[in-house]
């Protein structure tokens, strides 16, 4: 008697988060269309530009994707942390520390002022591994503190935010590190950052959806106590999730230094907030249990479109910050409203 | 003795100076459904928490399936075959029905440690079977539990216990928060368990329900078991007088085995 319902259920098997993502996609399209329309009518208030298309510009599209790729890599990790009901404020600083340390293993021997003169011209696998390991180590500390001392994620990662930034400055006493080997530039050249971002997003999308890791991540964020009495080792899993988020920040540091050809202690400042914003705009719930990598990628694109669109319309950078802040708060308000609606239905 | 599933001797729990459970002797036989009744604070839930390892007892012994057991926690109890439907429903609201049914014991296709690939298809099919077996009707399995009614959620929680436990199920007030129809659905599941010979301990305030469903009624009062009566040798008034203390505790002392 309920065979039909069952078949419908089978067909929609894995679309747990579908409605949320569809809303984000609609938001992305609407925002893009608004900029497109403003692009054609902007001569009405700006005499210095001609009417032009916002979207039909290959260079602009590649810039939109390119500028969100690096923070997007961080957002892939931050999304998983937020799904467990946590938060990671340290990723920007971890990028800074990992960038400095990794870069010191990537310098060319032609540079007379190398940090480690005897460690120049290393194969690129060395700095690449160093970057990932530095990030992962920061993640282990974050996750260990949160899982085993039970301090709130906000506090643990706030501590790491300050500490990692300190390490980044201490490492060379504030001196930037430059002149990597030619080979090292491979990670940041052309569309490589975008390809790395897309590959990592796809990988973790599959991991969250089809593996035990994903199931546990959602279960913990949804009801930690239920996860615990169901036999899930919550502490070990949180450690793993924060470690992965840290490793992804390390990869972001690798791509960033490879692209900029230099590392500075101030690198990645505020990246954590951009990454969190991308996730939240993409429908990842700050109360945990809900959201997806697809949503975060769409959120990242919205972020990129807005940034690029403001520049396209000649809006001052100060206003950009103010409006972006408003958008982030609106996304959280929308999430809270969604939850209230769901609570009423139940 | 061989058909005894669960037995406690002198089970005692003190919270500081509060004697929440005192010298509880309890026996459950194969296929038996026993109700645990009593006033608030009589020790019912405390008793359940000692058996399921949620808390560690102050004194006494517990045998399960013929072996003396000390469960380090609810997970150890579950691994031994005791499934508990907790009062606060241990469900993950954002997951769908199969994910909740298999929470913590997911079926996997390829073992890659924490990154093992889930066997969504089989879990979905088994969920369907489990719900059919327990006569639970859920229109859309892939909907998040959050979007379901209290009754549907309770049914999922019970179906979860019922589909994994073969040895013993404990339900703590399973219908306390439910409407009439939903209560009827849960009661049907319990009858199904009886038909399948799965033993059950039902903590309930609802005497109508208790007389409808179980074989034997154990009354708690002030931390002690004051009566253990077969359904046919008692009635509602009798049970109420034990609950309220009109009938004394000497009945319990006369029957040390309480079987």
Interface residues (C-beta under 8 A of the other chain):
Chain A: X2 X5 X6 X8 X9 X10 X12 X13 X14 X15 X16 X207 X210 X211 X212 X213 X214 X215 X216 X218 X219 X221 X222 X223 X225 X226 X227 X229 X230 X231 X232 X237 X240 X289 X290 X342 X345 X346
Chain B: X74 X75 X78 X86 X88 X89 X90 X91 X92 X93 X94 X95 X96 X99 X103 X104 X105 X106 X108 X112 X114 X115 X116 X117 X118 X120 X124 X128 X137 X139 X140 X141 X142 X144 X146 X147 X148 X149 X150
